[in-house]
Amino acid sequence: MMMAFVVLRLIADISSDPTSHNLWPFEILMIGALSVAIMVVLLVSRRITGVGR
């Protein structure tokens, strides 16, 4: 959901001003890395607590 928000925000910003996000690939990579880190933390906490078994 976080990735979708960032991509939609980038599309909206770029459509209004094409020069506003010259480094958009790096923005997507940073949010992607953050999303992966969050998923790993959630997976580890789920395994430790045994929730979902």
mmCIF entry with sequence, helices, sheets and N, C-alpha, C, O atoms, coordinates in Angstrom:
data_MODEL
# 
_entry.id   MODEL 
# 
_entity.id                         1 
_entity.type                       polymer 
_entity.pdbx_number_of_molecules   1 
# 
_entity_poly.entity_id                      1 
_entity_poly.type                           'polypeptide(L)' 
_entity_poly.nstd_linkage                   no 
_entity_poly.nstd_monomer                   no 
_entity_poly.pdbx_seq_one_letter_code       MMMAFVVLRLIADISSDPTSHNLWPFEILMIGALSVAIMVVLLVSRRITGVGR 
_entity_poly.pdbx_seq_one_letter_code_can   MMMAFVVLRLIADISSDPTSHNLWPFEILMIGALSVAIMVVLLVSRRITGVGR 
_entity_poly.pdbx_strand_id                 A 
# 
loop_
_entity_poly_seq.entity_id 
_entity_poly_seq.num 
_entity_poly_seq.mon_id 
_entity_poly_seq.hetero 
1 1  MET n 
1 2  MET n 
1 3  MET n 
1 4  ALA n 
1 5  PHE n 
1 6  VAL n 
1 7  VAL n 
1 8  LEU n 
1 9  ARG n 
1 10 LEU n 
1 11 ILE n 
1 12 ALA n 
1 13 ASP n 
1 14 ILE n 
1 15 SER n 
1 16 SER n 
1 17 ASP n 
1 18 PRO n 
1 19 THR n 
1 20 SER n 
1 21 HIS n 
1 22 ASN n 
1 23 LEU n 
1 24 TRP n 
1 25 PRO n 
1 26 PHE n 
1 27 GLU n 
1 28 ILE n 
1 29 LEU n 
1 30 MET n 
1 31 ILE n 
1 32 GLY n 
1 33 ALA n 
1 34 LEU n 
1 35 SER n 
1 36 VAL n 
1 37 ALA n 
1 38 ILE n 
1 39 MET n 
1 40 VAL n 
1 41 VAL n 
1 42 LEU n 
1 43 LEU n 
1 44 VAL n 
1 45 SER n 
1 46 ARG n 
1 47 ARG n 
1 48 ILE n 
1 49 THR n 
1 50 GLY n 
1 51 VAL n 
1 52 GLY n 
1 53 ARG n 
# 
_struct_asym.id          A 
_struct_asym.entity_id   1 
# 
loop_
_struct_conf.conf_type_id 
_struct_conf.id 
_struct_conf.pdbx_PDB_helix_id 
_struct_conf.beg_label_comp_id 
_struct_conf.beg_label_asym_id 
_struct_conf.beg_label_seq_id 
_struct_conf.pdbx_beg_PDB_ins_code 
_struct_conf.end_label_comp_id 
_struct_conf.end_label_asym_id 
_struct_conf.end_label_seq_id 
_struct_conf.pdbx_end_PDB_ins_code 
_struct_conf.beg_auth_comp_id 
_struct_conf.beg_auth_asym_id 
_struct_conf.beg_auth_seq_id 
_struct_conf.end_auth_comp_id 
_struct_conf.end_auth_asym_id 
_struct_conf.end_auth_seq_id 
_struct_conf.pdbx_PDB_helix_class 
_struct_conf.details 
_struct_conf.pdbx_PDB_helix_length 
HELX_P HELX_P1 AA1 MET A 2  ? SER A 16 ? MET A 2  SER A 16 1 ? 15 
HELX_P HELX_P2 AA2 TRP A 24 ? THR A 49 ? TRP A 24 THR A 49 1 ? 26 
# 
_struct_conf_type.id          HELX_P 
_struct_conf_type.criteria    ? 
_struct_conf_type.reference   ? 
# 
loop_
_atom_site.group_PDB 
_atom_site.id 
_atom_site.type_symbol 
_atom_site.label_atom_id 
_atom_site.label_alt_id 
_atom_site.label_comp_id 
_atom_site.label_asym_id 
_atom_site.label_entity_id 
_atom_site.label_seq_id 
_atom_site.pdbx_PDB_ins_code 
_atom_site.Cartn_x 
_atom_site.Cartn_y 
_atom_site.Cartn_z 
_atom_site.occupancy 
_atom_site.B_iso_or_equiv 
_atom_site.pdbx_formal_charge 
_atom_site.auth_seq_id 
_atom_site.auth_comp_id 
_atom_site.auth_asym_id 
_atom_site.auth_atom_id 
_atom_site.pdbx_PDB_model_num 
ATOM 1   N N  . MET A 1 1  ? 0.821  -1.175  0.000   1.00 0.00 ? 1  MET A N  1 
ATOM 2   C CA . MET A 1 1  ? 0.000  0.000   0.000   1.00 0.00 ? 1  MET A CA 1 
ATOM 3   C C  . MET A 1 1  ? 0.875  1.252   0.000   1.00 0.00 ? 1  MET A C  1 
ATOM 4   O O  . MET A 1 1  ? 0.564  2.250   -0.650  1.00 0.00 ? 1  MET A O  1 
ATOM 5   N N  . MET A 1 2  ? 1.965  1.172   0.738   1.00 0.00 ? 2  MET A N  1 
ATOM 6   C CA . MET A 1 2  ? 2.881  2.305   0.786   1.00 0.00 ? 2  MET A CA 1 
ATOM 7   C C  . MET A 1 2  ? 3.499  2.546   -0.593  1.00 0.00 ? 2  MET A C  1 
ATOM 8   O O  . MET A 1 2  ? 3.646  3.692   -1.020  1.00 0.00 ? 2  MET A O  1 
ATOM 9   N N  . MET A 1 3  ? 3.858  1.472   -1.283  1.00 0.00 ? 3  MET A N  1 
ATOM 10  C CA . MET A 1 3  ? 4.439  1.604   -2.627  1.00 0.00 ? 3  MET A CA 1 
ATOM 11  C C  . MET A 1 3  ? 3.426  2.218   -3.587  1.00 0.00 ? 3  MET A C  1 
ATOM 12  O O  . MET A 1 3  ? 3.782  3.067   -4.404  1.00 0.00 ? 3  MET A O  1 
ATOM 13  N N  . ALA A 1 4  ? 2.186  1.800   -3.495  1.00 0.00 ? 4  ALA A N  1 
ATOM 14  C CA . ALA A 1 4  ? 1.148  2.344   -4.377  1.00 0.00 ? 4  ALA A CA 1 
ATOM 15  C C  . ALA A 1 4  ? 0.962  3.837   -4.130  1.00 0.00 ? 4  ALA A C  1 
ATOM 16  O O  . ALA A 1 4  ? 0.795  4.607   -5.076  1.00 0.00 ? 4  ALA A O  1 
ATOM 17  N N  . PHE A 1 5  ? 0.990  4.248   -2.869  1.00 0.00 ? 5  PHE A N  1 
ATOM 18  C CA . PHE A 1 5  ? 0.854  5.666   -2.549  1.00 0.00 ? 5  PHE A CA 1 
ATOM 19  C C  . PHE A 1 5  ? 1.992  6.474   -3.155  1.00 0.00 ? 5  PHE A C  1 
ATOM 20  O O  . PHE A 1 5  ? 1.760  7.539   -3.727  1.00 0.00 ? 5  PHE A O  1 
ATOM 21  N N  . VAL A 1 6  ? 3.217  5.978   -3.036  1.00 0.00 ? 6  VAL A N  1 
ATOM 22  C CA . VAL A 1 6  ? 4.373  6.705   -3.567  1.00 0.00 ? 6  VAL A CA 1 
ATOM 23  C C  . VAL A 1 6  ? 4.300  6.794   -5.089  1.00 0.00 ? 6  VAL A C  1 
ATOM 24  O O  . VAL A 1 6  ? 4.556  7.855   -5.659  1.00 0.00 ? 6  VAL A O  1 
ATOM 25  N N  . VAL A 1 7  ? 3.957  5.701   -5.744  1.00 0.00 ? 7  VAL A N  1 
ATOM 26  C CA . VAL A 1 7  ? 3.873  5.710   -7.202  1.00 0.00 ? 7  VAL A CA 1 
ATOM 27  C C  . VAL A 1 7  ? 2.764  6.649   -7.674  1.00 0.00 ? 7  VAL A C  1 
ATOM 28  O O  . VAL A 1 7  ? 2.959  7.404   -8.626  1.00 0.00 ? 7  VAL A O  1 
ATOM 29  N N  . LEU A 1 8  ? 1.621  6.608   -7.029  1.00 0.00 ? 8  LEU A N  1 
ATOM 30  C CA . LEU A 1 8  ? 0.532  7.510   -7.415  1.00 0.00 ? 8  LEU A CA 1 
ATOM 31  C C  . LEU A 1 8  ? 0.897  8.968   -7.168  1.00 0.00 ? 8  LEU A C  1 
ATOM 32  O O  . LEU A 1 8  ? 0.550  9.840   -7.966  1.00 0.00 ? 8  LEU A O  1 
ATOM 33  N N  . ARG A 1 9  ? 1.598  9.239   -6.063  1.00 0.00 ? 9  ARG A N  1 
ATOM 34  C CA . ARG A 1 9  ? 2.047  10.601  -5.783  1.00 0.00 ? 9  ARG A CA 1 
ATOM 35  C C  . ARG A 1 9  ? 3.043  11.075  -6.837  1.00 0.00 ? 9  ARG A C  1 
ATOM 36  O O  . ARG A 1 9  ? 2.986  12.221  -7.281  1.00 0.00 ? 9  ARG A O  1 
ATOM 37  N N  . LEU A 1 10 ? 3.955  10.190  -7.234  1.00 0.00 ? 10 LEU A N  1 
ATOM 38  C CA . LEU A 1 10 ? 4.918  10.541  -8.277  1.00 0.00 ? 10 LEU A CA 1 
ATOM 39  C C  . LEU A 1 10 ? 4.218  10.830  -9.601  1.00 0.00 ? 10 LEU A C  1 
ATOM 40  O O  . LEU A 1 10 ? 4.548  11.799  -10.286 1.00 0.00 ? 10 LEU A O  1 
ATOM 41  N N  . ILE A 1 11 ? 3.259  9.995   -9.956  1.00 0.00 ? 11 ILE A N  1 
ATOM 42  C CA . ILE A 1 11 ? 2.530  10.202  -11.212 1.00 0.00 ? 11 ILE A CA 1 
ATOM 43  C C  . ILE A 1 11 ? 1.797  11.538  -11.183 1.00 0.00 ? 11 ILE A C  1 
ATOM 44  O O  . ILE A 1 11 ? 1.824  12.284  -12.162 1.00 0.00 ? 11 ILE A O  1 
ATOM 45  N N  . ALA A 1 12 ? 1.150  11.840  -10.073 1.00 0.00 ? 12 ALA A N  1 
ATOM 46  C CA . ALA A 1 12 ? 0.419  13.108  -9.970  1.00 0.00 ? 12 ALA A CA 1 
ATOM 47  C C  . ALA A 1 12 ? 1.367  14.296  -10.038 1.00 0.00 ? 12 ALA A C  1 
ATOM 48  O O  . ALA A 1 12 ? 1.081  15.277  -10.724 1.00 0.00 ? 12 ALA A O  1 
ATOM 49  N N  . ASP A 1 13 ? 2.491  14.219  -9.334  1.00 0.00 ? 13 ASP A N  1 
ATOM 50  C CA . ASP A 1 13 ? 3.442  15.329  -9.333  1.00 0.00 ? 13 ASP A CA 1 
ATOM 51  C C  . ASP A 1 13 ? 4.104  15.518  -10.686 1.00 0.00 ? 13 ASP A C  1 
ATOM 52  O O  . ASP A 1 13 ? 4.270  16.647  -11.147 1.00 0.00 ? 13 ASP A O  1 
ATOM 53  N N  . ILE A 1 14 ? 4.480  14.423  -11.323 1.00 0.00 ? 14 ILE A N  1 
ATOM 54  C CA . ILE A 1 14 ? 5.156  14.513  -12.623 1.00 0.00 ? 14 ILE A CA 1 
ATOM 55  C C  . ILE A 1 14 ? 4.198  14.996  -13.705 1.00 0.00 ? 14 ILE A C  1 
ATOM 56  O O  . ILE A 1 14 ? 4.611  15.701  -14.626 1.00 0.00 ? 14 ILE A O  1 
ATOM 57  N N  . SER A 1 15 ? 2.933  14.626  -13.605 1.00 0.00 ? 15 SER A N  1 
ATOM 58  C CA . SER A 1 15 ? 1.982  15.086  -14.622 1.00 0.00 ? 15 SER A CA 1 
ATOM 59  C C  . SER A 1 15 ? 1.763  16.592  -14.543 1.00 0.00 ? 15 SER A C  1 
ATOM 60  O O  . SER A 1 15 ? 1.490  17.228  -15.561 1.00 0.00 ? 15 SER A O  1 
ATOM 61  N N  . SER A 1 16 ? 1.877  17.172  -13.353 1.00 0.00 ? 16 SER A N  1 
ATOM 62  C CA . SER A 1 16 ? 1.703  18.619  -13.232 1.00 0.00 ? 16 SER A CA 1 
ATOM 63  C C  . SER A 1 16 ? 2.994  19.377  -13.537 1.00 0.00 ? 16 SER A C  1 
ATOM 64  O O  . SER A 1 16 ? 2.948  20.466  -14.108 1.00 0.00 ? 16 SER A O  1 
ATOM 65  N N  . ASP A 1 17 ? 4.158  18.809  -13.158 1.00 0.00 ? 17 ASP A N  1 
ATOM 66  C CA . ASP A 1 17 ? 5.448  19.454  -13.431 1.00 0.00 ? 17 ASP A CA 1 
ATOM 67  C C  . ASP A 1 17 ? 6.485  18.363  -13.709 1.00 0.00 ? 17 ASP A C  1 
ATOM 68  O O  . ASP A 1 17 ? 6.989  17.745  -12.772 1.00 0.00 ? 17 ASP A O  1 
ATOM 69  N N  . PRO A 1 18 ? 6.808  18.118  -14.979 1.00 0.00 ? 18 PRO A N  1 
ATOM 70  C CA . PRO A 1 18 ? 7.717  17.022  -15.326 1.00 0.00 ? 18 PRO A CA 1 
ATOM 71  C C  . PRO A 1 18 ? 9.123  17.139  -14.720 1.00 0.00 ? 18 PRO A C  1 
ATOM 72  O O  . PRO A 1 18 ? 9.830  16.136  -14.622 1.00 0.00 ? 18 PRO A O  1 
ATOM 73  N N  . THR A 1 19 ? 9.530  18.324  -14.320 1.00 0.00 ? 19 THR A N  1 
ATOM 74  C CA . THR A 1 19 ? 10.871 18.483  -13.757 1.00 0.00 ? 19 THR A CA 1 
ATOM 75  C C  . THR A 1 19 ? 10.887 18.381  -12.230 1.00 0.00 ? 19 THR A C  1 
ATOM 76  O O  . THR A 1 19 ? 11.941 18.568  -11.623 1.00 0.00 ? 19 THR A O  1 
ATOM 77  N N  . SER A 1 20 ? 9.766  18.093  -11.602 1.00 0.00 ? 20 SER A N  1 
ATOM 78  C CA . SER A 1 20 ? 9.701  18.096  -10.138 1.00 0.00 ? 20 SER A CA 1 
ATOM 79  C C  . SER A 1 20 ? 10.368 16.878  -9.503  1.00 0.00 ? 20 SER A C  1 
ATOM 80  O O  . SER A 1 20 ? 10.832 16.965  -8.366  1.00 0.00 ? 20 SER A O  1 
ATOM 81  N N  . HIS A 1 21 ? 10.429 15.762  -10.196 1.00 0.00 ? 21 HIS A N  1 
ATOM 82  C CA . HIS A 1 21 ? 11.010 14.534  -9.641  1.00 0.00 ? 21 HIS A CA 1 
ATOM 83  C C  . HIS A 1 21 ? 12.006 13.949  -10.623 1.00 0.00 ? 21 HIS A C  1 
ATOM 84  O O  . HIS A 1 21 ? 11.712 12.975  -11.315 1.00 0.00 ? 21 HIS A O  1 
ATOM 85  N N  . ASN A 1 22 ? 13.179 14.546  -10.679 1.00 0.00 ? 22 ASN A N  1 
ATOM 86  C CA . ASN A 1 22 ? 14.202 14.044  -11.592 1.00 0.00 ? 22 ASN A CA 1 
ATOM 87  C C  . ASN A 1 22 ? 14.827 12.748  -11.104 1.00 0.00 ? 22 ASN A C  1 
ATOM 88  O O  . ASN A 1 22 ? 15.362 11.981  -11.905 1.00 0.00 ? 22 ASN A O  1 
ATOM 89  N N  . LEU A 1 23 ? 14.768 12.495  -9.820  1.00 0.00 ? 23 LEU A N  1 
ATOM 90  C CA . LEU A 1 23 ? 15.374 11.294  -9.247  1.00 0.00 ? 23 LEU A CA 1 
ATOM 91  C C  . LEU A 1 23 ? 14.325 10.293  -8.781  1.00 0.00 ? 23 LEU A C  1 
ATOM 92  O O  . LEU A 1 23 ? 14.519 9.616   -7.771  1.00 0.00 ? 23 LEU A O  1 
ATOM 93  N N  . TRP A 1 24 ? 13.207 10.194  -9.512  1.00 0.00 ? 24 TRP A N  1 
ATOM 94  C CA . TRP A 1 24 ? 12.113 9.319   -9.086  1.00 0.00 ? 24 TRP A CA 1 
ATOM 95  C C  . TRP A 1 24 ? 12.497 7.855   -8.978  1.00 0.00 ? 24 TRP A C  1 
ATOM 96  O O  . TRP A 1 24 ? 11.943 7.169   -8.119  1.00 0.00 ? 24 TRP A O  1 
ATOM 97  N N  . PRO A 1 25 ? 13.424 7.318   -9.803  1.00 0.00 ? 25 PRO A N  1 
ATOM 98  C CA . PRO A 1 25 ? 13.773 5.902   -9.596  1.00 0.00 ? 25 PRO A CA 1 
ATOM 99  C C  . PRO A 1 25 ? 14.373 5.648   -8.209  1.00 0.00 ? 25 PRO A C  1 
ATOM 100 O O  . PRO A 1 25 ? 14.138 4.602   -7.603  1.00 0.00 ? 25 PRO A O  1 
ATOM 101 N N  . PHE A 1 26 ? 15.147 6.616   -7.720  1.00 0.00 ? 26 PHE A N  1 
ATOM 102 C CA . PHE A 1 26 ? 15.733 6.453   -6.391  1.00 0.00 ? 26 PHE A CA 1 
ATOM 103 C C  . PHE A 1 26 ? 14.669 6.539   -5.301  1.00 0.00 ? 26 PHE A C  1 
ATOM 104 O O  . PHE A 1 26 ? 14.776 5.864   -4.277  1.00 0.00 ? 26 PHE A O  1 
ATOM 105 N N  . GLU A 1 27 ? 13.662 7.349   -5.510  1.00 0.00 ? 27 GLU A N  1 
ATOM 106 C CA . GLU A 1 27 ? 12.554 7.414   -4.544  1.00 0.00 ? 27 GLU A CA 1 
ATOM 107 C C  . GLU A 1 27 ? 11.858 6.057   -4.460  1.00 0.00 ? 27 GLU A C  1 
ATOM 108 O O  . GLU A 1 27 ? 11.537 5.584   -3.370  1.00 0.00 ? 27 GLU A O  1 
ATOM 109 N N  . ILE A 1 28 ? 11.632 5.443   -5.600  1.00 0.00 ? 28 ILE A N  1 
ATOM 110 C CA . ILE A 1 28 ? 10.971 4.134   -5.614  1.00 0.00 ? 28 ILE A CA 1 
ATOM 111 C C  . ILE A 1 28 ? 11.860 3.074   -4.962  1.00 0.00 ? 28 ILE A C  1 
ATOM 112 O O  . ILE A 1 28 ? 11.364 2.221   -4.225  1.00 0.00 ? 28 ILE A O  1 
ATOM 113 N N  . LEU A 1 29 ? 13.167 3.121   -5.226  1.00 0.00 ? 29 LEU A N  1 
ATOM 114 C CA . LEU A 1 29 ? 14.084 2.162   -4.605  1.00 0.00 ? 29 LEU A CA 1 
ATOM 115 C C  . LEU A 1 29 ? 14.125 2.327   -3.085  1.00 0.00 ? 29 LEU A C  1 
ATOM 116 O O  . LEU A 1 29 ? 14.139 1.334   -2.358  1.00 0.00 ? 29 LEU A O  1 
ATOM 117 N N  . MET A 1 30 ? 14.143 3.560   -2.602  1.00 0.00 ? 30 MET A N  1 
ATOM 118 C CA . MET A 1 30 ? 14.177 3.783   -1.154  1.00 0.00 ? 30 MET A CA 1 
ATOM 119 C C  . MET A 1 30 ? 12.903 3.268   -0.483  1.00 0.00 ? 30 MET A C  1 
ATOM 120 O O  . MET A 1 30 ? 12.975 2.603   0.551   1.00 0.00 ? 30 MET A O  1 
ATOM 121 N N  . ILE A 1 31 ? 11.753 3.566   -1.057  1.00 0.00 ? 31 ILE A N  1 
ATOM 122 C CA . ILE A 1 31 ? 10.497 3.100   -0.471  1.00 0.00 ? 31 ILE A CA 1 
ATOM 123 C C  . ILE A 1 31 ? 10.382 1.582   -0.598  1.00 0.00 ? 31 ILE A C  1 
ATOM 124 O O  . ILE A 1 31 ? 9.848  0.924   0.295   1.00 0.00 ? 31 ILE A O  1 
ATOM 125 N N  . GLY A 1 32 ? 10.877 1.028   -1.697  1.00 0.00 ? 32 GLY A N  1 
ATOM 126 C CA . GLY A 1 32 ? 10.877 -0.429  -1.849  1.00 0.00 ? 32 GLY A CA 1 
ATOM 127 C C  . GLY A 1 32 ? 11.724 -1.108  -0.789  1.00 0.00 ? 32 GLY A C  1 
ATOM 128 O O  . GLY A 1 32 ? 11.318 -2.126  -0.227  1.00 0.00 ? 32 GLY A O  1 
ATOM 129 N N  . ALA A 1 33 ? 12.903 -0.553  -0.508  1.00 0.00 ? 33 ALA A N  1 
ATOM 130 C CA . ALA A 1 33 ? 13.767 -1.116  0.531   1.00 0.00 ? 33 ALA A CA 1 
ATOM 131 C C  . ALA A 1 33 ? 13.107 -0.998  1.898   1.00 0.00 ? 33 ALA A C  1 
ATOM 132 O O  . ALA A 1 33 ? 13.179 -1.925  2.704   1.00 0.00 ? 33 ALA A O  1 
ATOM 133 N N  . LEU A 1 34 ? 12.473 0.123   2.159   1.00 0.00 ? 34 LEU A N  1 
ATOM 134 C CA . LEU A 1 34 ? 11.765 0.296   3.431   1.00 0.00 ? 34 LEU A CA 1 
ATOM 135 C C  . LEU A 1 34 ? 10.613 -0.706  3.552   1.00 0.00 ? 34 LEU A C  1 
ATOM 136 O O  . LEU A 1 34 ? 10.387 -1.260  4.627   1.00 0.00 ? 34 LEU A O  1 
ATOM 137 N N  . SER A 1 35 ? 9.893  -0.938  2.465   1.00 0.00 ? 35 SER A N  1 
ATOM 138 C CA . SER A 1 35 ? 8.792  -1.907  2.479   1.00 0.00 ? 35 SER A CA 1 
ATOM 139 C C  . SER A 1 35 ? 9.298  -3.316  2.773   1.00 0.00 ? 35 SER A C  1 
ATOM 140 O O  . SER A 1 35 ? 8.687  -4.056  3.544   1.00 0.00 ? 35 SER A O  1 
ATOM 141 N N  . VAL A 1 36 ? 10.410 -3.678  2.156   1.00 0.00 ? 36 VAL A N  1 
ATOM 142 C CA . VAL A 1 36 ? 10.990 -5.005  2.392   1.00 0.00 ? 36 VAL A CA 1 
ATOM 143 C C  . VAL A 1 36 ? 11.425 -5.135  3.853   1.00 0.00 ? 36 VAL A C  1 
ATOM 144 O O  . VAL A 1 36 ? 11.201 -6.172  4.478   1.00 0.00 ? 36 VAL A O  1 
ATOM 145 N N  . ALA A 1 37 ? 12.040 -4.096  4.391   1.00 0.00 ? 37 ALA A N  1 
ATOM 146 C CA . ALA A 1 37 ? 12.471 -4.132  5.794   1.00 0.00 ? 37 ALA A CA 1 
ATOM 147 C C  . ALA A 1 37 ? 11.279 -4.301  6.730   1.00 0.00 ? 37 ALA A C  1 
ATOM 148 O O  . ALA A 1 37 ? 11.346 -5.069  7.689   1.00 0.00 ? 37 ALA A O  1 
ATOM 149 N N  . ILE A 1 38 ? 10.204 -3.595  6.457   1.00 0.00 ? 38 ILE A N  1 
ATOM 150 C CA . ILE A 1 38 ? 8.998  -3.719  7.281   1.00 0.00 ? 38 ILE A CA 1 
ATOM 151 C C  . ILE A 1 38 ? 8.429  -5.133  7.188   1.00 0.00 ? 38 ILE A C  1 
ATOM 152 O O  . ILE A 1 38 ? 8.025  -5.706  8.200   1.00 0.00 ? 38 ILE A O  1 
ATOM 153 N N  . MET A 1 39 ? 8.396  -5.697  5.984   1.00 0.00 ? 39 MET A N  1 
ATOM 154 C CA . MET A 1 39 ? 7.878  -7.064  5.830   1.00 0.00 ? 39 MET A CA 1 
ATOM 155 C C  . MET A 1 39 ? 8.735  -8.082  6.562   1.00 0.00 ? 39 MET A C  1 
ATOM 156 O O  . MET A 1 39 ? 8.205  -9.038  7.129   1.00 0.00 ? 39 MET A O  1 
ATOM 157 N N  . VAL A 1 40 ? 10.057 -7.895  6.561   1.00 0.00 ? 40 VAL A N  1 
ATOM 158 C CA . VAL A 1 40 ? 10.949 -8.813  7.274   1.00 0.00 ? 40 VAL A CA 1 
ATOM 159 C C  . VAL A 1 40 ? 10.713 -8.715  8.780   1.00 0.00 ? 40 VAL A C  1 
ATOM 160 O O  . VAL A 1 40 ? 10.653 -9.737  9.464   1.00 0.00 ? 40 VAL A O  1 
ATOM 161 N N  . VAL A 1 41 ? 10.582 -7.507  9.297   1.00 0.00 ? 41 VAL A N  1 
ATOM 162 C CA . VAL A 1 41 ? 10.311 -7.330  10.728  1.00 0.00 ? 41 VAL A CA 1 
ATOM 163 C C  . VAL A 1 41 ? 8.986  -7.995  11.100  1.00 0.00 ? 41 VAL A C  1 
ATOM 164 O O  . VAL A 1 41 ? 8.896  -8.669  12.126  1.00 0.00 ? 41 VAL A O  1 
ATOM 165 N N  . LEU A 1 42 ? 7.970  -7.809  10.278  1.00 0.00 ? 42 LEU A N  1 
ATOM 166 C CA . LEU A 1 42 ? 6.672  -8.438  10.563  1.00 0.00 ? 42 LEU A CA 1 
ATOM 167 C C  . LEU A 1 42 ? 6.756  -9.958  10.503  1.00 0.00 ? 42 LEU A C  1 
ATOM 168 O O  . LEU A 1 42 ? 6.151  -10.644 11.328  1.00 0.00 ? 42 LEU A O  1 
ATOM 169 N N  . LEU A 1 43 ? 7.500  -10.492 9.536   1.00 0.00 ? 43 LEU A N  1 
ATOM 170 C CA . LEU A 1 43 ? 7.652  -11.939 9.420   1.00 0.00 ? 43 LEU A CA 1 
ATOM 171 C C  . LEU A 1 43 ? 8.382  -12.508 10.630  1.00 0.00 ? 43 LEU A C  1 
ATOM 172 O O  . LEU A 1 43 ? 7.963  -13.523 11.186  1.00 0.00 ? 43 LEU A O  1 
ATOM 173 N N  . VAL A 1 44 ? 9.466  -11.864 11.039  1.00 0.00 ? 44 VAL A N  1 
ATOM 174 C CA . VAL A 1 44 ? 10.226 -12.347 12.193  1.00 0.00 ? 44 VAL A CA 1 
ATOM 175 C C  . VAL A 1 44 ? 9.389  -12.269 13.462  1.00 0.00 ? 44 VAL A C  1 
ATOM 176 O O  . VAL A 1 44 ? 9.401  -13.200 14.267  1.00 0.00 ? 44 VAL A O  1 
ATOM 177 N N  . SER A 1 45 ? 8.669  -11.177 13.650  1.00 0.00 ? 45 SER A N  1 
ATOM 178 C CA . SER A 1 45 ? 7.833  -11.061 14.850  1.00 0.00 ? 45 SER A CA 1 
ATOM 179 C C  . SER A 1 45 ? 6.706  -12.082 14.847  1.00 0.00 ? 45 SER A C  1 
ATOM 180 O O  . SER A 1 45 ? 6.313  -12.586 15.899  1.00 0.00 ? 45 SER A O  1 
ATOM 181 N N  . ARG A 1 46 ? 6.188  -12.385 13.664  1.00 0.00 ? 46 ARG A N  1 
ATOM 182 C CA . ARG A 1 46 ? 5.131  -13.402 13.572  1.00 0.00 ? 46 ARG A CA 1 
ATOM 183 C C  . ARG A 1 46 ? 5.671  -14.783 13.921  1.00 0.00 ? 46 ARG A C  1 
ATOM 184 O O  . ARG A 1 46 ? 5.004  -15.569 14.593  1.00 0.00 ? 46 ARG A O  1 
ATOM 185 N N  . ARG A 1 47 ? 6.885  -15.070 13.459  1.00 0.00 ? 47 ARG A N  1 
ATOM 186 C CA . ARG A 1 47 ? 7.486  -16.379 13.776  1.00 0.00 ? 47 ARG A CA 1 
ATOM 187 C C  . ARG A 1 47 ? 7.826  -16.494 15.253  1.00 0.00 ? 47 ARG A C  1 
ATOM 188 O O  . ARG A 1 47 ? 7.673  -17.561 15.848  1.00 0.00 ? 47 ARG A O  1 
ATOM 189 N N  . ILE A 1 48 ? 8.286  -15.402 15.846  1.00 0.00 ? 48 ILE A N  1 
ATOM 190 C CA . ILE A 1 48 ? 8.655  -15.434 17.264  1.00 0.00 ? 48 ILE A CA 1 
ATOM 191 C C  . ILE A 1 48 ? 7.423  -15.610 18.140  1.00 0.00 ? 48 ILE A C  1 
ATOM 192 O O  . ILE A 1 48 ? 7.449  -16.395 19.088  1.00 0.00 ? 48 ILE A O  1 
ATOM 193 N N  . THR A 1 49 ? 6.355  -14.901 17.841  1.00 0.00 ? 49 THR A N  1 
ATOM 194 C CA . THR A 1 49 ? 5.159  -14.956 18.690  1.00 0.00 ? 49 THR A CA 1 
ATOM 195 C C  . THR A 1 49 ? 4.289  -16.163 18.384  1.00 0.00 ? 49 THR A C  1 
ATOM 196 O O  . THR A 1 49 ? 3.476  -16.557 19.220  1.00 0.00 ? 49 THR A O  1 
ATOM 197 N N  . GLY A 1 50 ? 4.438  -16.756 17.217  1.00 0.00 ? 50 GLY A N  1 
ATOM 198 C CA . GLY A 1 50 ? 3.620  -17.913 16.856  1.00 0.00 ? 50 GLY A CA 1 
ATOM 199 C C  . GLY A 1 50 ? 2.223  -17.556 16.425  1.00 0.00 ? 50 GLY A C  1 
ATOM 200 O O  . GLY A 1 50 ? 1.353  -18.427 16.399  1.00 0.00 ? 50 GLY A O  1 
ATOM 201 N N  . VAL A 1 51 ? 1.973  -16.308 16.085  1.00 0.00 ? 51 VAL A N  1 
ATOM 202 C CA . VAL A 1 51 ? 0.651  -15.874 15.643  1.00 0.00 ? 51 VAL A CA 1 
ATOM 203 C C  . VAL A 1 51 ? 0.384  -16.440 14.261  1.00 0.00 ? 51 VAL A C  1 
ATOM 204 O O  . VAL A 1 51 ? 1.267  -16.430 13.402  1.00 0.00 ? 51 VAL A O  1 
ATOM 205 N N  . GLY A 1 52 ? -0.821 -16.931 14.040  1.00 0.00 ? 52 GLY A N  1 
ATOM 206 C CA . GLY A 1 52 ? -1.202 -17.463 12.741  1.00 0.00 ? 52 GLY A CA 1 
ATOM 207 C C  . GLY A 1 52 ? -1.038 -18.954 12.598  1.00 0.00 ? 52 GLY A C  1 
ATOM 208 O O  . GLY A 1 52 ? -1.211 -19.507 11.512  1.00 0.00 ? 52 GLY A O  1 
ATOM 209 N N  . ARG A 1 53 ? -0.703 -19.606 13.694  1.00 0.00 ? 53 ARG A N  1 
ATOM 210 C CA . ARG A 1 53 ? -0.537 -21.066 13.598  1.00 0.00 ? 53 ARG A CA 1 
ATOM 211 C C  . ARG A 1 53 ? -1.763 -21.781 14.075  1.00 0.00 ? 53 ARG A C  1 
ATOM 212 O O  . ARG A 1 53 ? -1.803 -23.011 14.066  1.00 0.00 ? 53 ARG A O  1 
# 
